[in-house]
């Protein structure tokens, strides 16, 4: 991954973009600190889909995402349907 100071990335944006498309992700630094990464749309979509499980994966997962709290019998509060509309 090539590193670009923000001034160079701005001044040579076309080269910066071409490097991203041809060589892969490009790091951007500001005052020597890494602040951003430019990636292609294809790479971004791949990362997004890998980071979030599909509905099928969630439904088939053994892990519970939340604990369902059920009130003891007779202690649940009811509200009229009209208040939900």
C-alpha positions as CSV (number, residue, x, y, z in Angstrom):
1,X,0.0,0.0,0.0
2,X,1.5,3.3,-1.1
3,X,1.2,6.3,1.3
4,X,0.3,9.8,0.1
5,X,0.6,13.0,2.0
6,X,-2.8,14.8,1.7
7,X,-1.2,17.7,-0.3
8,X,0.2,15.2,-2.9
9,X,-3.1,13.3,-3.1
10,X,-5.0,16.6,-3.7
11,X,-2.4,18.0,-6.2
12,X,-2.2,14.7,-8.2
13,X,-5.6,13.3,-7.6
14,X,-5.7,11.6,-11.1
15,X,-2.5,9.7,-10.3
16,X,-3.8,8.9,-6.8
17,X,-7.0,7.4,-8.2
18,X,-5.1,5.5,-10.9
19,X,-2.8,4.0,-8.3
20,X,-5.8,2.9,-6.3
21,X,-7.4,1.2,-9.3
22,X,-4.1,-0.4,-10.5
23,X,-2.2,-1.1,-7.3
24,X,-4.9,-1.4,-4.6
25,X,-5.7,0.7,-1.6
26,X,-3.8,3.9,-1.1
27,X,-3.1,5.4,2.4
28,X,-3.5,9.2,3.0
29,X,-1.6,10.9,5.8
30,X,-2.0,14.4,7.3
31,X,1.0,15.7,9.2
32,X,2.5,12.2,9.3
33,X,-0.6,10.6,10.8
34,X,-2.6,8.0,8.8
35,X,-6.1,9.5,8.3
36,X,-7.8,7.7,5.4
37,X,-7.5,5.0,2.8
38,X,-8.8,5.2,-0.8
39,X,-10.1,1.9,-2.1
40,X,-11.9,0.9,-5.3
41,X,-15.7,0.5,-5.3
42,X,-15.2,-3.3,-5.9
43,X,-13.0,-3.6,-2.9
44,X,-15.3,-1.4,-0.8
45,X,-18.3,-3.6,-1.6
46,X,-16.3,-6.8,-0.8
47,X,-15.3,-5.3,2.6
48,X,-18.9,-4.2,3.3
49,X,-20.4,-7.6,2.5
50,X,-17.7,-9.4,4.6
51,X,-18.3,-7.1,7.6
52,X,-22.0,-7.7,7.9
53,X,-23.6,-11.2,8.0
54,X,-26.5,-12.0,5.7
55,X,-30.0,-12.6,7.1
56,X,-29.5,-16.3,6.4
57,X,-26.3,-16.3,8.4
58,X,-28.0,-14.5,11.3
59,X,-31.0,-16.9,11.3
60,X,-28.8,-20.0,11.3
61,X,-26.3,-18.7,13.8
62,X,-26.1,-20.3,17.2
63,X,-25.2,-17.0,18.9
64,X,-28.0,-14.9,20.2
65,X,-27.8,-11.2,19.4
66,X,-30.0,-10.0,22.2
67,X,-31.6,-11.5,25.3
68,X,-35.4,-11.5,25.1
69,X,-36.9,-10.3,28.3
70,X,-40.3,-11.8,29.0
71,X,-42.4,-10.5,31.9
72,X,-43.5,-13.2,34.4
73,X,-47.1,-14.5,33.8
74,X,-49.7,-11.9,34.7
75,X,-47.3,-9.0,35.0
76,X,-47.1,-7.9,31.4
77,X,-48.7,-4.5,30.7
78,X,-51.1,-4.1,27.9
79,X,-51.8,-1.1,25.8
80,X,-54.7,-0.4,23.4
81,X,-54.1,-1.1,19.7
82,X,-55.0,2.5,18.9
83,X,-52.0,3.8,20.7
84,X,-49.7,1.8,18.4
85,X,-51.1,3.4,15.2
